[in-house]
Amino acid sequence: MAQKKWSGEVTEHSDALDLEKDIFKSGDPDKIAASLKHSAEHSERRKSSPFRSAMSMLTFYENRAGKNLSDEDKKVLEKAKDKLRELFGKPHH
């Protein structure tokens, strides 16, 4: 039996959040953050706060993509995290 990457399965079939398709590839931190916020707030399946759900999906994606992310992509995702904190009224570190 062919072994599939579990993370791909999790992303496709997860009960966490319904994410906009290819949102992480948009290259727009504002768009990514807004989409994650929207998904987290409208999900009836999340187990933690919308902020934590959104941030964990972003971190999960970042970790899963790992070495395949360009420096530019990493910057976009870091900016998206900052934007997410802003949107949820959380202080920056």
PDB file with one MODEL, atoms N, CA, C and O in Angstrom:
MODEL        1
ATOM      1  N   MET A   1       0.839  -1.190   0.000  1.00  0.00           N
ATOM      2  CA  MET A   1       0.000   0.000   0.000  1.00  0.00           C
ATOM      3  C   MET A   1       0.879   1.247   0.000  1.00  0.00           C
ATOM      4  O   MET A   1       1.786   1.371   0.823  1.00  0.00           O
ATOM      5  N   ALA A   2       0.620   2.136  -0.891  1.00  0.00           N
ATOM      6  CA  ALA A   2       1.422   3.348  -0.972  1.00  0.00           C
ATOM      7  C   ALA A   2       1.186   4.224   0.256  1.00  0.00           C
ATOM      8  O   ALA A   2       0.050   4.445   0.676  1.00  0.00           O
ATOM      9  N   GLN A   3       2.273   4.708   0.811  1.00  0.00           N
ATOM     10  CA  GLN A   3       2.147   5.537   2.010  1.00  0.00           C
ATOM     11  C   GLN A   3       2.000   7.000   1.592  1.00  0.00           C
ATOM     12  O   GLN A   3       2.823   7.535   0.850  1.00  0.00           O
ATOM     13  N   LYS A   4       0.956   7.621   2.075  1.00  0.00           N
ATOM     14  CA  LYS A   4       0.733   9.029   1.762  1.00  0.00           C
ATOM     15  C   LYS A   4       1.306   9.871   2.879  1.00  0.00           C
ATOM     16  O   LYS A   4       1.443   9.411   4.013  1.00  0.00           O
ATOM     17  N   LYS A   5       1.638  11.096   2.556  1.00  0.00           N
ATOM     18  CA  LYS A   5       2.082  11.999   3.598  1.00  0.00           C
ATOM     19  C   LYS A   5       0.888  12.351   4.471  1.00  0.00           C
ATOM     20  O   LYS A   5      -0.138  12.825   3.983  1.00  0.00           O
ATOM     21  N   TRP A   6       1.034  12.112   5.763  1.00  0.00           N
ATOM     22  CA  TRP A   6      -0.098  12.374   6.663  1.00  0.00           C
ATOM     23  C   TRP A   6      -0.473  13.851   6.673  1.00  0.00           C
ATOM     24  O   TRP A   6      -1.649  14.189   6.808  1.00  0.00           O
ATOM     25  N   SER A   7       0.512  14.732   6.533  1.00  0.00           N
ATOM     26  CA  SER A   7       0.200  16.161   6.623  1.00  0.00           C
ATOM     27  C   SER A   7      -0.703  16.614   5.478  1.00  0.00           C
ATOM     28  O   SER A   7      -1.558  17.481   5.659  1.00  0.00           O
ATOM     29  N   GLY A   8      -0.508  16.022   4.299  1.00  0.00           N
ATOM     30  CA  GLY A   8      -1.386  16.339   3.178  1.00  0.00           C
ATOM     31  C   GLY A   8      -2.800  15.897   3.461  1.00  0.00           C
ATOM     32  O   GLY A   8      -3.763  16.596   3.147  1.00  0.00           O
ATOM     33  N   GLU A   9      -2.912  14.726   4.061  1.00  0.00           N
ATOM     34  CA  GLU A   9      -4.226  14.216   4.450  1.00  0.00           C
ATOM     35  C   GLU A   9      -4.877  15.131   5.466  1.00  0.00           C
ATOM     36  O   GLU A   9      -6.063  15.445   5.371  1.00  0.00           O
ATOM     37  N   VAL A  10      -4.077  15.561   6.454  1.00  0.00           N
ATOM     38  CA  VAL A  10      -4.603  16.433   7.501  1.00  0.00           C
ATOM     39  C   VAL A  10      -5.118  17.728   6.887  1.00  0.00           C
ATOM     40  O   VAL A  10      -6.199  18.206   7.229  1.00  0.00           O
ATOM     41  N   THR A  11      -4.338  18.280   5.987  1.00  0.00           N
ATOM     42  CA  THR A  11      -4.746  19.539   5.370  1.00  0.00           C
ATOM     43  C   THR A  11      -6.016  19.370   4.541  1.00  0.00           C
ATOM     44  O   THR A  11      -6.894  20.233   4.558  1.00  0.00           O
ATOM     45  N   GLU A  12      -6.108  18.268   3.824  1.00  0.00           N
ATOM     46  CA  GLU A  12      -7.269  18.055   2.964  1.00  0.00           C
ATOM     47  C   GLU A  12      -8.513  17.622   3.726  1.00  0.00           C
ATOM     48  O   GLU A  12      -9.631  17.982   3.356  1.00  0.00           O
ATOM     49  N   HIS A  13      -8.321  16.856   4.784  1.00  0.00           N
ATOM     50  CA  HIS A  13      -9.479  16.260   5.455  1.00  0.00           C
ATOM     51  C   HIS A  13      -9.613  16.668   6.914  1.00  0.00           C
ATOM     52  O   HIS A  13     -10.419  16.101   7.652  1.00  0.00           O
ATOM     53  N   SER A  14      -8.833  17.639   7.322  1.00  0.00           N
ATOM     54  CA  SER A  14      -8.820  18.042   8.717  1.00  0.00           C
ATOM     55  C   SER A  14     -10.141  18.665   9.147  1.00  0.00           C
ATOM     56  O   SER A  14     -10.849  19.279   8.349  1.00  0.00           O
ATOM     57  N   ASP A  15     -10.449  18.495  10.410  1.00  0.00           N
ATOM     58  CA  ASP A  15     -11.623  19.149  10.973  1.00  0.00           C
ATOM     59  C   ASP A  15     -11.271  20.521  11.514  1.00  0.00           C
ATOM     60  O   ASP A  15     -12.129  21.200  12.079  1.00  0.00           O
ATOM     61  N   ALA A  16     -10.045  20.935  11.356  1.00  0.00           N
ATOM     62  CA  ALA A  16      -9.603  22.203  11.937  1.00  0.00           C
ATOM     63  C   ALA A  16     -10.309  23.392  11.296  1.00  0.00           C
ATOM     64  O   ALA A  16     -11.161  24.020  11.923  1.00  0.00           O
ATOM     65  N   LEU A  17      -9.966  23.697  10.074  1.00  0.00           N
ATOM     66  CA  LEU A  17     -10.539  24.860   9.402  1.00  0.00           C
ATOM     67  C   LEU A  17     -10.771  24.555   7.928  1.00  0.00           C
ATOM     68  O   LEU A  17     -10.047  23.764   7.322  1.00  0.00           O
ATOM     69  N   ASP A  18     -11.774  25.183   7.371  1.00  0.00           N
ATOM     70  CA  ASP A  18     -11.967  25.096   5.926  1.00  0.00           C
ATOM     71  C   ASP A  18     -11.230  26.267   5.317  1.00  0.00           C
ATOM     72  O   ASP A  18     -11.682  27.409   5.400  1.00  0.00           O
ATOM     73  N   LEU A  19     -10.104  25.986   4.711  1.00  0.00           N
ATOM     74  CA  LEU A  19      -9.274  27.059   4.175  1.00  0.00           C
ATOM     75  C   LEU A  19      -9.553  27.311   2.705  1.00  0.00           C
ATOM     76  O   LEU A  19      -9.921  26.414   1.945  1.00  0.00           O
ATOM     77  N   GLU A  20      -9.364  28.557   2.341  1.00  0.00           N
ATOM     78  CA  GLU A  20      -9.480  28.947   0.943  1.00  0.00           C
ATOM     79  C   GLU A  20      -8.386  28.196   0.172  1.00  0.00           C
ATOM     80  O   GLU A  20      -7.246  28.123   0.630  1.00  0.00           O
ATOM     81  N   LYS A  21      -8.719  27.655  -0.960  1.00  0.00           N
ATOM     82  CA  LYS A  21      -7.749  26.882  -1.735  1.00  0.00           C
ATOM     83  C   LYS A  21      -6.542  27.739  -2.126  1.00  0.00           C
ATOM     84  O   LYS A  21      -6.685  28.866  -2.600  1.00  0.00           O
ATOM     85  N   ASP A  22      -5.369  27.181  -1.917  1.00  0.00           N
ATOM     86  CA  ASP A  22      -4.102  27.832  -2.280  1.00  0.00           C
ATOM     87  C   ASP A  22      -3.881  29.197  -1.627  1.00  0.00           C
ATOM     88  O   ASP A  22      -3.103  30.004  -2.137  1.00  0.00           O
ATOM     89  N   ILE A  23      -4.550  29.460  -0.516  1.00  0.00           N
ATOM     90  CA  ILE A  23      -4.400  30.772   0.120  1.00  0.00           C
ATOM     91  C   ILE A  23      -2.948  31.054   0.504  1.00  0.00           C
ATOM     92  O   ILE A  23      -2.491  32.192   0.403  1.00  0.00           O
ATOM     93  N   PHE A  24      -2.222  30.027   0.943  1.00  0.00           N
ATOM     94  CA  PHE A  24      -0.843  30.257   1.372  1.00  0.00           C
ATOM     95  C   PHE A  24       0.076  30.606   0.206  1.00  0.00           C
ATOM     96  O   PHE A  24       1.156  31.163   0.405  1.00  0.00           O
ATOM     97  N   LYS A  25      -0.352  30.281  -0.996  1.00  0.00           N
ATOM     98  CA  LYS A  25       0.480  30.571  -2.165  1.00  0.00           C
ATOM     99  C   LYS A  25       0.177  31.940  -2.765  1.00  0.00           C
ATOM    100  O   LYS A  25       0.756  32.316  -3.784  1.00  0.00           O
ATOM    101  N   SER A  26      -0.721  32.676  -2.141  1.00  0.00           N
ATOM    102  CA  SER A  26      -1.121  33.970  -2.704  1.00  0.00           C
ATOM    103  C   SER A  26      -0.002  35.008  -2.638  1.00  0.00           C
ATOM    104  O   SER A  26       0.028  35.945  -3.436  1.00  0.00           O
ATOM    105  N   GLY A  27       0.925  34.839  -1.679  1.00  0.00           N
ATOM    106  CA  GLY A  27       2.021  35.795  -1.551  1.00  0.00           C
ATOM    107  C   GLY A  27       1.611  37.099  -0.895  1.00  0.00           C
ATOM    108  O   GLY A  27       2.395  38.047  -0.857  1.00  0.00           O
ATOM    109  N   ASP A  28       0.396  37.159  -0.380  1.00  0.00           N
ATOM    110  CA  ASP A  28      -0.127  38.396   0.210  1.00  0.00           C
ATOM    111  C   ASP A  28      -0.441  38.163   1.690  1.00  0.00           C
ATOM    112  O   ASP A  28      -1.452  37.538   2.012  1.00  0.00           O
ATOM    113  N   PRO A  29       0.426  38.665   2.606  1.00  0.00           N
ATOM    114  CA  PRO A  29       0.225  38.409   4.031  1.00  0.00           C
ATOM    115  C   PRO A  29      -1.130  38.888   4.551  1.00  0.00           C
ATOM    116  O   PRO A  29      -1.744  38.230   5.391  1.00  0.00           O
ATOM    117  N   ASP A  30      -1.594  40.037   4.048  1.00  0.00           N
ATOM    118  CA  ASP A  30      -2.890  40.565   4.495  1.00  0.00           C
ATOM    119  C   ASP A  30      -4.026  39.618   4.103  1.00  0.00           C
ATOM    120  O   ASP A  30      -4.940  39.354   4.884  1.00  0.00           O
ATOM    121  N   LYS A  31      -3.940  39.127   2.891  1.00  0.00           N
ATOM    122  CA  LYS A  31      -4.966  38.221   2.368  1.00  0.00           C
ATOM    123  C   LYS A  31      -4.959  36.894   3.129  1.00  0.00           C
ATOM    124  O   LYS A  31      -6.009  36.352   3.472  1.00  0.00           O
ATOM    125  N   ILE A  32      -3.748  36.383   3.385  1.00  0.00           N
ATOM    126  CA  ILE A  32      -3.612  35.128   4.127  1.00  0.00           C
ATOM    127  C   ILE A  32      -4.216  35.278   5.522  1.00  0.00           C
ATOM    128  O   ILE A  32      -5.012  34.444   5.955  1.00  0.00           O
ATOM    129  N   ALA A  33      -3.835  36.339   6.217  1.00  0.00           N
ATOM    130  CA  ALA A  33      -4.326  36.564   7.584  1.00  0.00           C
ATOM    131  C   ALA A  33      -5.839  36.728   7.608  1.00  0.00           C
ATOM    132  O   ALA A  33      -6.519  36.143   8.452  1.00  0.00           O
ATOM    133  N   ALA A  34      -6.365  37.523   6.683  1.00  0.00           N
ATOM    134  CA  ALA A  34      -7.810  37.759   6.639  1.00  0.00           C
ATOM    135  C   ALA A  34      -8.568  36.466   6.347  1.00  0.00           C
ATOM    136  O   ALA A  34      -9.621  36.210   6.930  1.00  0.00           O
ATOM    137  N   SER A  35      -8.031  35.661   5.449  1.00  0.00           N
ATOM    138  CA  SER A  35      -8.671  34.399   5.100  1.00  0.00           C
ATOM    139  C   SER A  35      -8.658  33.429   6.279  1.00  0.00           C
ATOM    140  O   SER A  35      -9.661  32.776   6.569  1.00  0.00           O
ATOM    141  N   LEU A  36      -7.507  33.342   6.958  1.00  0.00           N
ATOM    142  CA  LEU A  36      -7.410  32.459   8.126  1.00  0.00           C
ATOM    143  C   LEU A  36      -8.361  32.911   9.233  1.00  0.00           C
ATOM    144  O   LEU A  36      -9.015  32.092   9.879  1.00  0.00           O
ATOM    145  N   LYS A  37      -8.427  34.222   9.439  1.00  0.00           N
ATOM    146  CA  LYS A  37      -9.319  34.767  10.474  1.00  0.00           C
ATOM    147  C   LYS A  37     -10.764  34.407  10.137  1.00  0.00           C
ATOM    148  O   LYS A  37     -11.518  33.944  10.993  1.00  0.00           O
ATOM    149  N   HIS A  38     -11.131  34.626   8.895  1.00  0.00           N
ATOM    150  CA  HIS A  38     -12.496  34.325   8.450  1.00  0.00           C
ATOM    151  C   HIS A  38     -12.800  32.832   8.644  1.00  0.00           C
ATOM    152  O   HIS A  38     -13.842  32.470   9.191  1.00  0.00           O
ATOM    153  N   SER A  39     -11.886  31.979   8.192  1.00  0.00           N
ATOM    154  CA  SER A  39     -12.083  30.532   8.320  1.00  0.00           C
ATOM    155  C   SER A  39     -12.215  30.119   9.780  1.00  0.00           C
ATOM    156  O   SER A  39     -13.086  29.326  10.135  1.00  0.00           O
ATOM    157  N   ALA A  40     -11.340  30.667  10.621  1.00  0.00           N
ATOM    158  CA  ALA A  40     -11.341  30.292  12.038  1.00  0.00           C
ATOM    159  C   ALA A  40     -12.624  30.737  12.732  1.00  0.00           C
ATOM    160  O   ALA A  40     -13.184  30.004  13.547  1.00  0.00           O
ATOM    161  N   GLU A  41     -13.079  31.926  12.409  1.00  0.00           N
ATOM    162  CA  GLU A  41     -14.280  32.444  13.073  1.00  0.00           C
ATOM    163  C   GLU A  41     -15.552  31.760  12.602  1.00  0.00           C
ATOM    164  O   GLU A  41     -16.545  31.728  13.329  1.00  0.00           O
ATOM    165  N   HIS A  42     -15.532  31.219  11.407  1.00  0.00           N
ATOM    166  CA  HIS A  42     -16.736  30.590  10.868  1.00  0.00           C
ATOM    167  C   HIS A  42     -16.732  29.068  10.965  1.00  0.00           C
ATOM    168  O   HIS A  42     -17.696  28.405  10.584  1.00  0.00           O
ATOM    169  N   SER A  43     -15.630  28.527  11.482  1.00  0.00           N
ATOM    170  CA  SER A  43     -15.546  27.076  11.623  1.00  0.00           C
ATOM    171  C   SER A  43     -16.355  26.628  12.830  1.00  0.00           C
ATOM    172  O   SER A  43     -16.262  27.208  13.912  1.00  0.00           O
ATOM    173  N   GLU A  44     -17.143  25.593  12.624  1.00  0.00           N
ATOM    174  CA  GLU A  44     -17.894  25.048  13.753  1.00  0.00           C
ATOM    175  C   GLU A  44     -17.169  23.837  14.316  1.00  0.00           C
ATOM    176  O   GLU A  44     -17.662  23.171  15.226  1.00  0.00           O
ATOM    177  N   ARG A  45     -15.988  23.559  13.762  1.00  0.00           N
ATOM    178  CA  ARG A  45     -15.286  22.342  14.149  1.00  0.00           C
ATOM    179  C   ARG A  45     -14.032  22.616  14.957  1.00  0.00           C
ATOM    180  O   ARG A  45     -13.409  21.682  15.462  1.00  0.00           O
ATOM    181  N   ARG A  46     -13.651  23.868  15.088  1.00  0.00           N
ATOM    182  CA  ARG A  46     -12.399  24.134  15.787  1.00  0.00           C
ATOM    183  C   ARG A  46     -12.528  23.825  17.277  1.00  0.00           C
ATOM    184  O   ARG A  46     -13.613  23.876  17.857  1.00  0.00           O
ATOM    185  N   LYS A  47     -11.381  23.503  17.873  1.00  0.00           N
ATOM    186  CA  LYS A  47     -11.386  23.110  19.281  1.00  0.00           C
ATOM    187  C   LYS A  47     -10.841  24.206  20.199  1.00  0.00           C
ATOM    188  O   LYS A  47     -11.035  24.145  21.413  1.00  0.00           O
ATOM    189  N   SER A  48     -10.167  25.196  19.637  1.00  0.00           N
ATOM    190  CA  SER A  48      -9.643  26.279  20.472  1.00  0.00           C
ATOM    191  C   SER A  48     -10.161  27.609  19.938  1.00  0.00           C
ATOM    192  O   SER A  48     -11.033  27.643  19.069  1.00  0.00           O
ATOM    193  N   SER A  49      -9.620  28.699  20.464  1.00  0.00           N
ATOM    194  CA  SER A  49     -10.093  30.020  20.044  1.00  0.00           C
ATOM    195  C   SER A  49      -9.797  30.238  18.560  1.00  0.00           C
ATOM    196  O   SER A  49      -8.886  29.618  18.011  1.00  0.00           O
ATOM    197  N   PRO A  50     -10.559  31.114  17.914  1.00  0.00           N
ATOM    198  CA  PRO A  50     -10.291  31.395  16.494  1.00  0.00           C
ATOM    199  C   PRO A  50      -8.851  31.826  16.255  1.00  0.00           C
ATOM    200  O   PRO A  50      -8.233  31.411  15.275  1.00  0.00           O
ATOM    201  N   PHE A  51      -8.312  32.657  17.144  1.00  0.00           N
ATOM    202  CA  PHE A  51      -6.931  33.121  16.973  1.00  0.00           C
ATOM    203  C   PHE A  51      -5.966  31.938  17.000  1.00  0.00           C
ATOM    204  O   PHE A  51      -5.109  31.811  16.125  1.00  0.00           O
ATOM    205  N   ARG A  52      -6.107  31.078  17.998  1.00  0.00           N
ATOM    206  CA  ARG A  52      -5.198  29.933  18.111  1.00  0.00           C
ATOM    207  C   ARG A  52      -5.361  28.984  16.933  1.00  0.00           C
ATOM    208  O   ARG A  52      -4.373  28.450  16.430  1.00  0.00           O
ATOM    209  N   SER A  53      -6.580  28.769  16.492  1.00  0.00           N
ATOM    210  CA  SER A  53      -6.815  27.887  15.342  1.00  0.00           C
ATOM    211  C   SER A  53      -6.152  28.436  14.091  1.00  0.00           C
ATOM    212  O   SER A  53      -5.480  27.709  13.360  1.00  0.00           O
ATOM    213  N   ALA A  54      -6.348  29.726  13.855  1.00  0.00           N
ATOM    214  CA  ALA A  54      -5.776  30.365  12.661  1.00  0.00           C
ATOM    215  C   ALA A  54      -4.254  30.321  12.713  1.00  0.00           C
ATOM    216  O   ALA A  54      -3.606  29.979  11.724  1.00  0.00           O
ATOM    217  N   MET A  55      -3.686  30.665  13.862  1.00  0.00           N
ATOM    218  CA  MET A  55      -2.232  30.687  14.000  1.00  0.00           C
ATOM    219  C   MET A  55      -1.655  29.278  13.864  1.00  0.00           C
ATOM    220  O   MET A  55      -0.596  29.096  13.265  1.00  0.00           O
ATOM    221  N   SER A  56      -2.347  28.288  14.416  1.00  0.00           N
ATOM    222  CA  SER A  56      -1.807  26.934  14.329  1.00  0.00           C
ATOM    223  C   SER A  56      -1.848  26.406  12.898  1.00  0.00           C
ATOM    224  O   SER A  56      -0.964  25.649  12.498  1.00  0.00           O
ATOM    225  N   MET A  57      -2.856  26.793  12.125  1.00  0.00           N
ATOM    226  CA  MET A  57      -2.885  26.375  10.720  1.00  0.00           C
ATOM    227  C   MET A  57      -1.739  27.016   9.942  1.00  0.00           C
ATOM    228  O   MET A  57      -1.130  26.383   9.080  1.00  0.00           O
ATOM    229  N   LEU A  58      -1.459  28.261  10.251  1.00  0.00           N
ATOM    230  CA  LEU A  58      -0.364  28.965   9.585  1.00  0.00           C
ATOM    231  C   LEU A  58       0.977  28.308   9.943  1.00  0.00           C
ATOM    232  O   LEU A  58       1.807  28.061   9.068  1.00  0.00           O
ATOM    233  N   THR A  59       1.177  28.033  11.222  1.00  0.00           N
ATOM    234  CA  THR A  59       2.406  27.389  11.679  1.00  0.00           C
ATOM    235  C   THR A  59       2.531  25.983  11.101  1.00  0.00           C
ATOM    236  O   THR A  59       3.613  25.563  10.692  1.00  0.00           O
ATOM    237  N   PHE A  60       1.411  25.263  11.072  1.00  0.00           N
ATOM    238  CA  PHE A  60       1.397  23.914  10.527  1.00  0.00           C
ATOM    239  C   PHE A  60       1.831  23.937   9.060  1.00  0.00           C
ATOM    240  O   PHE A  60       2.654  23.128   8.633  1.00  0.00           O
ATOM    241  N   TYR A  61       1.274  24.861   8.310  1.00  0.00           N
ATOM    242  CA  TYR A  61       1.632  24.968   6.894  1.00  0.00           C
ATOM    243  C   TYR A  61       3.125  25.275   6.741  1.00  0.00           C
ATOM    244  O   TYR A  61       3.823  24.672   5.926  1.00  0.00           O
ATOM    245  N   GLU A  62       3.587  26.225   7.546  1.00  0.00           N
ATOM    246  CA  GLU A  62       4.987  26.644   7.484  1.00  0.00           C
ATOM    247  C   GLU A  62       5.915  25.464   7.794  1.00  0.00           C
ATOM    248  O   GLU A  62       6.911  25.254   7.101  1.00  0.00           O
ATOM    249  N   ASN A  63       5.590  24.712   8.818  1.00  0.00           N
ATOM    250  CA  ASN A  63       6.413  23.558   9.197  1.00  0.00           C
ATOM    251  C   ASN A  63       6.358  22.456   8.150  1.00  0.00           C
ATOM    252  O   ASN A  63       7.366  21.814   7.855  1.00  0.00           O
ATOM    253  N   ARG A  64       5.175  22.242   7.593  1.00  0.00           N
ATOM    254  CA  ARG A  64       5.006  21.190   6.599  1.00  0.00           C
ATOM    255  C   ARG A  64       5.770  21.524   5.318  1.00  0.00           C
ATOM    256  O   ARG A  64       6.393  20.648   4.717  1.00  0.00           O
ATOM    257  N   ALA A  65       5.721  22.772   4.909  1.00  0.00           N
ATOM    258  CA  ALA A  65       6.423  23.189   3.689  1.00  0.00           C
ATOM    259  C   ALA A  65       7.931  23.179   3.922  1.00  0.00           C
ATOM    260  O   ALA A  65       8.713  22.869   3.023  1.00  0.00           O
ATOM    261  N   GLY A  66       8.320  23.522   5.140  1.00  0.00           N
ATOM    262  CA  GLY A  66       9.717  23.448   5.564  1.00  0.00           C
ATOM    263  C   GLY A  66      10.722  24.012   4.607  1.00  0.00           C
ATOM    264  O   GLY A  66      10.682  25.193   4.262  1.00  0.00           O
ATOM    265  N   LYS A  67      11.639  23.151   4.171  1.00  0.00           N
ATOM    266  CA  LYS A  67      12.755  23.578   3.319  1.00  0.00           C
ATOM    267  C   LYS A  67      12.298  24.000   1.927  1.00  0.00           C
ATOM    268  O   LYS A  67      13.056  24.630   1.189  1.00  0.00           O
ATOM    269  N   ASN A  68      11.077  23.659   1.570  1.00  0.00           N
ATOM    270  CA  ASN A  68      10.586  24.044   0.238  1.00  0.00           C
ATOM    271  C   ASN A  68      10.181  25.510   0.158  1.00  0.00           C
ATOM    272  O   ASN A  68       9.928  26.036  -0.926  1.00  0.00           O
ATOM    273  N   LEU A  69      10.122  26.160   1.307  1.00  0.00           N
ATOM    274  CA  LEU A  69       9.748  27.577   1.307  1.00  0.00           C
ATOM    275  C   LEU A  69      10.953  28.433   0.944  1.00  0.00           C
ATOM    276  O   LEU A  69      12.050  28.233   1.463  1.00  0.00           O
ATOM    277  N   SER A  70      10.737  29.380   0.054  1.00  0.00           N
ATOM    278  CA  SER A  70      11.806  30.325  -0.269  1.00  0.00           C
ATOM    279  C   SER A  70      11.894  31.347   0.865  1.00  0.00           C
ATOM    280  O   SER A  70      10.991  31.432   1.696  1.00  0.00           O
ATOM    281  N   ASP A  71      12.960  32.109   0.898  1.00  0.00           N
ATOM    282  CA  ASP A  71      13.083  33.158   1.917  1.00  0.00           C
ATOM    283  C   ASP A  71      11.927  34.136   1.797  1.00  0.00           C
ATOM    284  O   ASP A  71      11.403  34.629   2.795  1.00  0.00           O
ATOM    285  N   GLU A  72      11.543  34.406   0.566  1.00  0.00           N
ATOM    286  CA  GLU A  72      10.431  35.331   0.324  1.00  0.00           C
ATOM    287  C   GLU A  72       9.124  34.769   0.904  1.00  0.00           C
ATOM    288  O   GLU A  72       8.357  35.492   1.539  1.00  0.00           O
ATOM    289  N   ASP A  73       8.886  33.480   0.678  1.00  0.00           N
ATOM    290  CA  ASP A  73       7.689  32.838   1.225  1.00  0.00           C
ATOM    291  C   ASP A  73       7.683  32.902   2.747  1.00  0.00           C
ATOM    292  O   ASP A  73       6.649  33.167   3.360  1.00  0.00           O
ATOM    293  N   LYS A  74       8.842  32.658   3.354  1.00  0.00           N
ATOM    294  CA  LYS A  74       8.946  32.694   4.818  1.00  0.00           C
ATOM    295  C   LYS A  74       8.601  34.094   5.332  1.00  0.00           C
ATOM    296  O   LYS A  74       7.898  34.244   6.332  1.00  0.00           O
ATOM    297  N   LYS A  75       9.106  35.113   4.634  1.00  0.00           N
ATOM    298  CA  LYS A  75       8.806  36.499   5.037  1.00  0.00           C
ATOM    299  C   LYS A  75       7.309  36.768   4.965  1.00  0.00           C
ATOM    300  O   LYS A  75       6.737  37.392   5.859  1.00  0.00           O
ATOM    301  N   VAL A  76       6.687  36.297   3.909  1.00  0.00           N
ATOM    302  CA  VAL A  76       5.243  36.481   3.732  1.00  0.00           C
ATOM    303  C   VAL A  76       4.485  35.829   4.890  1.00  0.00           C
ATOM    304  O   VAL A  76       3.557  36.421   5.442  1.00  0.00           O
ATOM    305  N   LEU A  77       4.880  34.619   5.251  1.00  0.00           N
ATOM    306  CA  LEU A  77       4.194  33.904   6.333  1.00  0.00           C
ATOM    307  C   LEU A  77       4.428  34.572   7.683  1.00  0.00           C
ATOM    308  O   LEU A  77       3.521  34.625   8.514  1.00  0.00           O
ATOM    309  N   GLU A  78       5.631  35.080   7.908  1.00  0.00           N
ATOM    310  CA  GLU A  78       5.901  35.799   9.164  1.00  0.00           C
ATOM    311  C   GLU A  78       5.061  37.076   9.237  1.00  0.00           C
ATOM    312  O   GLU A  78       4.522  37.415  10.290  1.00  0.00           O
ATOM    313  N   LYS A  79       4.956  37.781   8.103  1.00  0.00           N
ATOM    314  CA  LYS A  79       4.120  38.988   8.054  1.00  0.00           C
ATOM    315  C   LYS A  79       2.656  38.629   8.280  1.00  0.00           C
ATOM    316  O   LYS A  79       1.921  39.369   8.935  1.00  0.00           O
ATOM    317  N   ALA A  80       2.239  37.489   7.734  1.00  0.00           N
ATOM    318  CA  ALA A  80       0.857  37.039   7.921  1.00  0.00           C
ATOM    319  C   ALA A  80       0.578  36.764   9.400  1.00  0.00           C
ATOM    320  O   ALA A  80      -0.517  37.048   9.886  1.00  0.00           O
ATOM    321  N   LYS A  81       1.561  36.214  10.117  1.00  0.00           N
ATOM    322  CA  LYS A  81       1.400  35.972  11.557  1.00  0.00           C
ATOM    323  C   LYS A  81       1.213  37.301  12.290  1.00  0.00           C
ATOM    324  O   LYS A  81       0.340  37.427  13.149  1.00  0.00           O
ATOM    325  N   ASP A  82       2.044  38.291  11.942  1.00  0.00           N
ATOM    326  CA  ASP A  82       1.907  39.614  12.567  1.00  0.00           C
ATOM    327  C   ASP A  82       0.539  40.205  12.272  1.00  0.00           C
ATOM    328  O   ASP A  82      -0.113  40.767  13.152  1.00  0.00           O
ATOM    329  N   LYS A  83       0.115  40.070  11.028  1.00  0.00           N
ATOM    330  CA  LYS A  83      -1.180  40.604  10.607  1.00  0.00           C
ATOM    331  C   LYS A  83      -2.315  39.904  11.356  1.00  0.00           C
ATOM    332  O   LYS A  83      -3.297  40.535  11.747  1.00  0.00           O
ATOM    333  N   LEU A  84      -2.167  38.613  11.548  1.00  0.00           N
ATOM    334  CA  LEU A  84      -3.173  37.831  12.279  1.00  0.00           C
ATOM    335  C   LEU A  84      -3.284  38.337  13.720  1.00  0.00           C
ATOM    336  O   LEU A  84      -4.384  38.510  14.245  1.00  0.00           O
ATOM    337  N   ARG A  85      -2.131  38.571  14.349  1.00  0.00           N
ATOM    338  CA  ARG A  85      -2.148  39.111  15.718  1.00  0.00           C
ATOM    339  C   ARG A  85      -2.872  40.450  15.748  1.00  0.00           C
ATOM    340  O   ARG A  85      -3.665  40.723  16.650  1.00  0.00           O
ATOM    341  N   GLU A  86      -2.587  41.278  14.751  1.00  0.00           N
ATOM    342  CA  GLU A  86      -3.231  42.595  14.634  1.00  0.00           C
ATOM    343  C   GLU A  86      -4.750  42.450  14.509  1.00  0.00           C
ATOM    344  O   GLU A  86      -5.508  43.100  15.229  1.00  0.00           O
ATOM    345  N   LEU A  87      -5.184  41.585  13.580  1.00  0.00           N
ATOM    346  CA  LEU A  87      -6.600  41.407  13.322  1.00  0.00           C
ATOM    347  C   LEU A  87      -7.356  40.923  14.562  1.00  0.00           C
ATOM    348  O   LEU A  87      -8.525  41.252  14.762  1.00  0.00           O
ATOM    349  N   PHE A  88      -6.665  40.138  15.386  1.00  0.00           N
ATOM    350  CA  PHE A  88      -7.310  39.605  16.592  1.00  0.00           C
ATOM    351  C   PHE A  88      -7.012  40.466  17.822  1.00  0.00           C
ATOM    352  O   PHE A  88      -7.402  40.113  18.935  1.00  0.00           O
ATOM    353  N   GLY A  89      -6.320  41.595  17.625  1.00  0.00           N
ATOM    354  CA  GLY A  89      -6.015  42.484  18.742  1.00  0.00           C
ATOM    355  C   GLY A  89      -5.028  41.908  19.739  1.00  0.00           C
ATOM    356  O   GLY A  89      -5.096  42.202  20.932  1.00  0.00           O
ATOM    357  N   LYS A  90      -4.113  41.089  19.248  1.00  0.00           N
ATOM    358  CA  LYS A  90      -3.102  40.485  20.118  1.00  0.00           C
ATOM    359  C   LYS A  90      -1.825  41.300  20.014  1.00  0.00           C
ATOM    360  O   LYS A  90      -1.477  41.793  18.941  1.00  0.00           O
ATOM    361  N   PRO A  91      -1.117  41.442  21.151  1.00  0.00           N
ATOM    362  CA  PRO A  91       0.147  42.197  21.098  1.00  0.00           C
ATOM    363  C   PRO A  91       1.225  41.418  20.338  1.00  0.00           C
ATOM    364  O   PRO A  91       1.232  40.187  20.334  1.00  0.00           O
ATOM    365  N   HIS A  92       2.122  42.150  19.705  1.00  0.00           N
ATOM    366  CA  HIS A  92       3.272  41.517  19.026  1.00  0.00           C
ATOM    367  C   HIS A  92       4.258  41.092  20.085  1.00  0.00           C
ATOM    368  O   HIS A  92       4.281  41.653  21.180  1.00  0.00           O
ATOM    369  N   HIS A  93       5.069  40.111  19.770  1.00  0.00           N
ATOM    370  CA  HIS A  93       6.076  39.635  20.733  1.00  0.00           C
ATOM    371  C   HIS A  93       7.127  40.686  20.945  1.00  0.00           C
ATOM    372  O   HIS A  93       8.062  40.478  21.718  1.00  0.00           O
TER     373      HIS A  93
ENDMDL
END
